[in-house]
Amino acid sequence: MSHPARVEDVLTLDAEAIGPLTAPIMLVGLTGWFDVGGVATTALEQLDPDDRAVTVAEIDADPFYDFTQERPMVEITDGDIRRIVWPSNAVRVIRTGGAHDLVVLSGVEPHLAWATYVECVRRVVDGLRCEAVVTVGASADAVPHSRLPLVVGSTADAELGRRLALSAPSYQGITGLLGVLNAELDHGGDGRRIPIISLRVGVPHYLGHAEHPLAVTALLRHLAHVLGLTVHVDLTDQIERWASLHNEAVDEDAQLRAYVTMLEADYDRRAAAALASASGEDLAARFEEYLRDQRDDDG
């Protein structure tokens, strides 16, 4: 019988090599249960389109995957050199020049040894002194493809929830790795309190096997708003191309057209109500105030 993997054997972390970070926040998105259409992981990968990020940690794939389900890829480089590409779980640091640097894990949801995987993430959070963790996901929802989907958030931290108008987690049932991560990371391994926010964007359930750049854009905009970042990502071409494909698919089915019209009307009502009740206070300012208070408490 094989022995459980140890964190020391599967996690490579070089925190000292990159020097001190500015109030880092960790973002986590994993393909699988909580990432319909790859929306969440695509959004995180879009945060650094110029490849300026520095890889500071890697989680070895071997103990975590059933490779008959998550198969490695063969690539040929330099004309004739074959290499195997395993599922990647690399942690990148993005220096934003703003109030917060980003620590980004955009990886693949493991099949096995979840407790060890979560402990790997905890070690990275503690090793890089992250001030908060934001998990991002995408799920099939009753939303129209013709509207910018809403992003909803939750947190188990009552004070953070009050300041950002986030609900407490209420879901009960089977979950994915991000659900476990959110439940386990209430406190850092060194005793520090680590606020955790879960963000989710809905994608049209009737177009589940398509790409959804509009949902990617919605998630990026919400992240930028909450974290006070400037995100230079323009997916206009992809949005227009996929909107055309989505419209063609809907137009071929009269029942589906009627259903989408109903979803659009419901979306417009909810959007109007949300606009009417929204306070003018900026989310980024409230989040920064919360983190500042946390630093004072730790001091």
N, C-alpha and C positions, 0 to 999 in steps of 0.2 A: 504494500500500500504506500502511495506517495505521501510525503510529508507536506504540510501546508507551507506555502512560500513565506519567507520572512521579508519584511519591508527592506531591511538592509541589503538583501540579495536582489531585489527587483527595482529599487528606486535609486537613480543617480541624480544627485542634487549638488550644484556648485553655486551656493549663494554668495560666496565671497568674490567670485570672479567678476561679477558685474558691479560691485560697489553698492553703496546705499541707494535705496529707491525712495521716491517721493510719495508718502502716504499710499502705498500700493493697495489696489483692490483686485481680487481674483475673480475672473469670469470663467464659468465652466459650462460647456455644452458637449453632449455625447450623442453620437448617432445611436439609433435603436428605438426603444419604447417611447421615449419622450422627444422625438425629433422627426415628426412626419415630414417627408419630402426633403429631409436634410436642411431644413430652414435654419435651425439654431446654429448648427456647426458652420453652415455657409456664412451666416452673419458674423460669427467670430473670426472666420478666416478673412472676411472682407475688411476687418478693422486695420489690417496691415498689408494693403495691396502692394506696397513697394518693397516688401521683404526686408524691412529695417529691424525686425524683431530679433532678439537674441534668445536662443534656446538655453535655458538654465537647468532644466530637469527632464528626465525621461523615465517612463515606467515600462519595464520590460514586458513584452507581450506574452511570453511563453506560458506563465502560469494561469493566465486569465481567460484564455479563449479556447473554444472548441473549433479547431481549424477546419472541420468539415462544414461549419456554418459560416465562419468569418475567414474565408480562404485568403492566404497570402497571394501576392501578384508576382509574376515574372516580368522583369524589364530588361531590355537590351540597351546597353550604353556603349558609347564609342564604337558603334558599328557591330561589335561581336561579343561584348562582355555581358554575360547574363548575370543578373542579381535578383535576389528574392526580397520583396518589399513586404514587411510584416505590418499588421495593424499598428498605427502610430498613436502614442499617447505622450506627446511632447508638450512641455510647459514653456511658453515664450513670454518674455518681458518686452513690453512696448513702452518706451519713454515718451510720454505725451507732451511734455513741456508745460503741462497744466497742474492743477491741484493734486491729481492722482496719476501715478504710473499704473499700467495694467499688467496683470499676471494672467495669461490666457491658457487654459487647457481646453483645446478642441480635439476631442479624441473619439474613441470607439467604446461603447458600453460593453463591459466585460460579461462573459457568460459565467465565470467561476470566481471563487475567492473574493467575493465582494468586500468582506470585512478588511482584507489586506489592501485592496485597492483604495478603499475609503481612508485607511490609515496612511497610505502614500500621499493622498491629497492633503490630509491633515498635516503631515510633515512639511509639505511645501508651504502651506499657509503659515505655519509657525516659523519655518526657516527663513522666509522672506518677509516676515512681520506684516502680513496682509491685514488691513484694517477692517475689511468686510469681504464677504463672498457673495457673488450674484450668480445664480444658476439660471440658464436660459433654455427654453424648450419650445416645442411646437406640437400641437395636437389637432386632430380632425375635429371640426366644429361646424355648427350650422351658421356659417358666415358666407356672404356673397363674394364671388371672385372679383366683382366689379367695384369693390370698395376697399379702402385701406383698412386692413383688419385691426381690431383693437388689441392692445397688449394689456394683460391683467397681471397683477402681482400679489404676492402674499408674503408674510413673515411671521414667525413665531414670537418675535420681539415686540411686546405690546407697545413700548414707547416709540420704536421706529415705525410700527404700523400706524400709530396715531399721527405722527408727523407727516408721513407720506401718504396717508389715507389708504393703507394697504390692509386687506383682510387677513385674519388669522387662517392658517391652513385648516380646511374642513373636510378634505377628501379622505375617504376610507375605502380600502380595497387593495387589489394587487398594485404593485408599484414597480418602478424601474430604479436604476442605480442612483439617479438624481434624487428620488424620493428618500432613499436610504441616506444619501449624503446630507440632505437638508436636516434629517432627523438626528444624525450623529454629530454634526459640526456646531452644535449650540455653544460649545466652549472649545477653545484651542487646547492642544495637548499640554501647553505650559501654563494653563490656568487662565489665560486671557479670554475675555468674552468676545466672541466673533459674531457680529451681526450677519445674518444670512437673509437674502431676498431671493425669492423665486419668481421669475418672469416667464410668462407663457403667451405665445401668439397663436391664434386660431387659423387654420387653413381650411378651405372648403372641403367638406367630407365627400362631396360628389365628384371631386377631381383629385382623389388621393394619390394617383400615380403620375401626377404632373409635377413640374417645377413651379415654385411660387416666389418669384423675386419681389412681388409686392409685399408679401409677408416678411421677407428678409429686410426690406426697407423699413417696414413698420417697427421691427424689433431693433434695428440699428438706431432709428430716430428716438425710440423710447430710452434706450441705453444712453445715448448722447444727452438726452434731456435730464435724466436722473443723475448722471455722473458729471454733468457740466463739461462735456467733451465736444470738440469739433471733429466730426467724422466726414472725411472727404471721399464719399462713395456715391457714384452715380450709376444706378442700374436701369436708367431710362430705356435703353435699347432692349434689354432682356424683358423688362416689364411690358413693353409694347408688343414684342414678339409673342410672349406667352399669353397676353391678353387676347391676341388674335386667335391663338390656338384654343384657348378656353371658350371664347365666344362661339367658335365653330362647333365645338363639342356640344355646347348648350343649345345652339340653334337647331341642331339635328333632332331634338327631342322636345315635343310640345309640352309634355308634362314637366320636364325639367325646366323649361323656360318659365312656366307659371310658378314653379317652386322658387326659382331664383328671384322673380319679381316680388314674391312674398318676403323673401329674406332681405331684399333691398329696402322695402318699406319698413320692416322691423328695425333694420340697422339705422336708417335715417331717423326714426323716432328716438331710438336710444342715444344716438349721437347728439341730437338736438337737446335731449334732457341732460346729458352729461355736460354739454357746453353751458347750459343755463345755470348748472349748479357748481361749476368749477370756480375755485378761488383763483385770484390772480397771482398768488404767491408761487414762486418758482420752485419746482421739485428739487433741483440741484442745490439751491440755497438751503432748503430744509434738511436735505441729506447731509450736507457739509456741516451744518450746525449740529446735527446729531453726532457725527463723528468727532467733532471738536469737543463736545461734551464728554464723549467716551474717553478721549485723550486726557482731559482734565481729571476724570475719575481715576484713570490708571496712574496719573502722576501723583 
